[in-house]
Amino acid sequence: MLTRYGTSTQETYAYSLVDHLNWLHVNNRSPISITLDDLRRYMKGVTGQADGIFGVAWRDPDKKPLGASAAGNVATMVKAYYLSLEATGEVRPDLVKALTAGRSFTGQGRSKRSVESNPLAPRKGSRRPRFLPNEVVEALFEPGVLTMARDVMIVTWLHDSGLRVGGLCGLRFCDLHLTRHHPCGQRADPHVHVVGRDDNPNGARAKSYVAAEPSKDGYTVDGVIRAVSDDMISTFYAYLLDEFHPVQHLVDHEQILVHPAGATAGAALHTDGVRKMLGRACRRAGLDIRVLPHAFRHKAAAGLYAESDFNPDLVAQEFGWASPSMVTEVYGKSANREAMKHLQRAWNATARPPTEPYLAPSRAGEANS
Ligand SMILES: [Zn+2]
């Protein structure tokens, strides 16, 4: 049954199979007696959610419970194992039926393919990103929280453009086309080109989709072309004058973001430096949360999506995503906004009596206590 998988996958599945056979052995069970409920208990055992009836004793207690992705592999293996026993009649027919019940067809025309859901597979977590609230951004811009012009520039750029931190640290001076009608000729408004390069001294690398070559006249072209806000431009110049120019003689590379002081002054700033800077800023702001650079990207993309009246094509193009479906997958469909309107109408139309008379006394009580 393992032959249709690649070598390393075969190995993973083989370990899972051994683990499962151990479980059968320890519990003195043979495959023919196993039901779907038994297998669900087994899955709970490997993911650390065992209810204690059985399913723990066969495992090394030091072995960590499996995460969702590894548990998905185990579910695939267990299902394949029991289905493989069907030919020899060593499995309950109702188990086979239960394991294959989720078979469905998706797609249209020739691309029609069978997609089987596995009742043993762990439920996938939501892909919805965590929301970065405005209050957190405001707190970061309180006086004394960001201690350098460079850091004000970094947070402003992350926030307004939603650039990936690798793309931001990888920016070179030649990538900034901050004038209208820049001679690169690729966007009328001030913009930057986010291009992938493998030779950045700070190891920063923009996730790139097209390899960009400078044009004949030497300007950076192509890459992902991102518009820049007025605040991005002004914070860049403030950093340039206050902190970059004083150490410029130490700079032997083309990156924009550098260490402005200390033993490493002039060295290109690493993406990890940005993460640590955000950590320090959060502590200074008294924020009890960890703000990662990517949170700004989600905020910027979600914000543009809403402001563009939920136009996934526009957001995908601006952020350099290959397909608009990546936008709708992560940020939902415009139907979400409509949903609230319809829900409100449904709630208003409900036959349930208004809650105010019941709530009023307890509210009054709270006010007096
Ligand atoms: Zn340009």
Residues whose N, C-alpha, C, O or C-beta is under 5 A from the ligand:
A	BS01	ZN	H177 H182 C184 Q186 T220
